[in-house]
């Protein structure tokens, strides 16, 4: 890991992009159900919507990517792009780390939609990594919302901020409920890195 600059490892879906709102709209169409019948209080995998009866999450996800261009069309989470621009302007290296390539035979589509979306909303980044083992990439602090990713990162000793949603409420902090809190936590972590002090992550 490059220790000359502070690196912020950033997940996309559910953290920068409003994935759950986007997939909910698409699922309502796919399931032919009223949008309001699909709860917003979901767990990872969206079992609350009954999608297993229609082919399961992977089939819904493929439809969302290939037919509805979810990675290109989803809205950003409030203030995410602007705060990332502020952090980048503070000489924090933004490293996008996403596991969007888990579907076979759709990698080009996923990558193209992702890069176009980042450009569309002027999301700054120095690196973009498409991989499952996020801890292998190297960052001084990470942010993620997926329970499995948070667990794996913390098991590897990676300083990880939880971005709050209904899938991860049982996880201890540090956590951020919005991007203003993300900014505060990342700046605090960067100051601890600079000074070698113990605080946010207790290490």
ABEGO torsion letter per residue (X at the ends): XBAABBBBBBBABGAABBAAAAAAAAAAAAAGBBAAABBABBBBGGAAAGAAAAGEAAAAAAAAAAAAGAAAABBBBBGAAAAAAAAAAAGBBBBBBBBAAABBGAAAAAAAAAAAAAAAAGBBBABBBBBABAAAAEBABBBBABAAAAAAAAAAGBBBBBBBBAAAAABBOBBBABAAAAAAAAAAAAAAAAAGBBBAAGX
